[in-house]
Amino acid sequence: MCALAEALANLGDEITGADRTLRTKNIRYLESLGIPCYPDDGTGVDGTVDEIIVSSAIEPDNPGLKAAKEFGIPVIHRAAALARALQHKKLVAVAGTCGKSTVTAMLSHILAECGKDPFCVNGANVIDWGCSVRFGRGEYAVAEVDESDKSLVAFHPYAAIITNSSADHYSKEEMDSVFDSFVADVEGPVIDARNTHFEPVANSQLGEHNGVNAAIALAMAKALGCDEDAAKAALLSFKGVERRLQKIGERVYDDYAHNPEKLKAMWKSVASAHPKGGICVVWRPHGYGPLKKMLHDLADMFNSTIRECDKLLLLPVYDAGGTADRTISSEDLSQMLKPGLVLDIPSLDAAYAWIMPRINNFSAFVTCGARDPGLSELAQRIAKL
């Protein structure tokens, strides 16, 4: 939503916003651009508003939606708003269960370095840009599109990438069906890594999975007319995406990993980069529903991935309010893990307090999870020890 707000403001719209928490870095960034952000209590919605744009996280009883109904303001989904904003560009839409943000950023960087000046909207901040939007004037736009709510079907792109497919928000069979429908009418090139093996390509980022991400981005760049040598050189100068194995200190990383595939890739990548000792990972599940759905897969992954020299510090589920079913907890997961692998930690401060006297007991530290902004702050604190 922050990326969409910035993109629409750059395209000439007057934007305001509302959020449950106003302390995040992204909110402060939007305010620095002159985009007012209000508490999520409906106070920012009045008769001067022409349209309300919502994400799938917004519930029907949201105060802003109630105010919109009172004023007769139309409401549209964020995917429809982004699709409308990019309709005059040749859109390259990047979908998939894992790797979307990184592949979107890599492809955008390649296109920019090859002189195609793309307009890009990513789901995460890109270090090269200092934000999540790149304002280009070329014929192409590159955008990450979301499978979690199936809103990717709002887009009708010129070209498309599917990075992979696995059971996350839905079963793999249901997800594959959505992806099949998404690419059915794409007129330009389609890169579908569900069905094709990609050998890792040299790039600036840590981990074999990023080598595969680079190979996927390179394949699309070539299909769009980029010189292969120039594209490969661009991958070596790519600075990465915030919270995608972002290196905070010499041995501290911050990562968005939240499902079994991403957590496993993160764990193995960091362990490989720091082979002389164990790693300590602080992880917070990002929601009650996802934890319940992935519980057994998470337990199997952690039990097979965490080594005796490693430690998982497991935080309580991130609670963003609303009407979530809170009958499951992080403790349900920890009870399924082998003894000694996990330690239940009640808070970020408690995690820091546990790590502080043990800073030399591990070769690397990782904070990870999809929603809690405090995880990145914890990584910064650990890096200063």
PEJOVEN-V569228 format. One record per pair of residues at least 4 apart in sequence whose C-alpha atoms are under 7 Angstrom apart, sorted by the first residue. I is the first residue (numbers start at 1). GAP is how many residues later the second one is. Records with the same first field share a line. If there is no record, write none. Layout:
I=GAP  GAP
//
This chain:
1=4
2=4  24
3=4  118  119  120  129  130
4=4  78
5=4  10
6=4
7=4  126
8=4  5
9=4  5  6
15=20
16=19  20  21
17=19  20  21
18=19  20  21  22  26
19=19  20  21
20=19  20
22=5
23=4
24=4  349
25=4
26=4
27=4
28=4
29=4
30=4  5
31=4  5  6
38=6
40=24
41=22  23
42=21  22  25
45=4  19  22  23
46=25
47=24
50=23
51=22  23  24
52=21  22  23  24
53=22  23  24  25
54=4  22  23  24
55=22  23
56=93
58=4
60=5
61=4  5
62=4
63=4
64=4
65=4
66=4
67=4
68=4  5
69=4
76=4  5
77=4
78=4
79=4  72  73  75
80=4  74
81=4
82=4
83=4  71  72
86=5
89=50  51  52
90=49  50  51  68
91=49  50  51  66  67  68
92=49  50  51  65  66  67  68
93=49  50  51  52  64  66  67  68
94=6  10  49  50  51  66  67  68
95=5  49  50  51  52  66  67  68
96=4  51  66  67  68  69
97=67  68  69
98=65  66  164
99=4  64  114
100=4  44  63
101=4  21  22  23  43
102=4  139
103=4  110  111  114
104=4  18  38  39  40
105=4  17  21
106=4  108  111  129  132
107=4  110  114
108=4  10  12  34
109=4  125  129
110=4  111  121  124  125
111=4  5  6  7  110
112=4  5  6
113=121
114=112  116  117
116=22
117=19  20  21
118=18  19  20  21  22  23  24
119=15  16  17  18  21  22  23
120=13  14  15  21  22  23
121=11  12  13  21  22  23
122=10  11  21  22
123=9  21
124=8  117  118
125=5  6  7  116  117
126=4  5  6  114  115  116
127=112  113  114  115
128=111
129=5
145=7
146=4  5  6
147=4  5
148=21
153=29
157=29
158=28  29  30
159=27  28  29  30  31
160=23  29  30  31
161=29  30  31
162=29  30  31  32
163=29  30  31
164=29  30
165=7  10  11  29
166=6
167=4  5
168=91
170=4  5
171=4
172=4
173=4
174=4
175=4
176=4
177=4
178=4
179=4
180=4
189=34
191=29
192=4
193=4
198=14  17
199=13  16
200=8  11  12  15
201=10  11  13  14
202=9
203=8  11  32  33
204=31  32  33  34  35
205=5  35
206=4  63
207=4  62
208=4
209=4  56
210=4
211=4
212=4
213=4
214=4
215=4
216=4
217=4
218=4  13
219=4
220=4
221=4  5
222=4  5  6
226=5
227=4
228=4
229=4
230=4
231=4
232=4
233=4
234=4
241=5
242=4
243=11  12  13
244=10  11  12
245=8  9  10
246=7  8  9
247=5  6  7
248=4  5  6  131  132  135
249=134
251=112  113  114
252=112  113  114  127  131
253=112  113  114  126
254=112  113  114  122  125
255=112  113  114
256=112  113  114
257=5  6  111  112  113
258=4  5  27  28  111  112
259=4
260=4  37  38  41
261=4
262=4
263=4
264=4  37  41
265=4
266=4
267=4
268=4
269=4
270=4
271=4  8
274=89  90
276=87
277=32  85  86
278=31  32  84  85
279=31  32  83  84  85  86
280=30  31  32  82  84  85  86
281=30  31  32  84  85  86
282=30  31  32  84  85  86
283=30  31  32  84  85  86
284=30  31  32  33  34  84  85
285=6  32  33  84
286=31  32  83  84  85
287=4  30  31  32
288=4  29  36  37  38  40
289=4
290=4
291=4
292=36
294=4
295=4  38
296=4
297=4
298=4
299=4  34  37  38
300=4
301=4
302=4
303=34  35
306=4  35
308=33
311=30  31
312=29  30  31
313=29  30  31  32
314=16  28  29  30  31
315=15  29  30  31  32
316=13  14  30
317=12  13
318=54
328=4
330=4
331=4
332=4
333=4
334=8
337=4
345=5  6
346=4
347=4
348=4  30
349=4
350=4
351=4
352=4
355=4
367=8  9  12
368=7
374=4
375=4
376=4
377=4
378=4
379=4
380=4
//
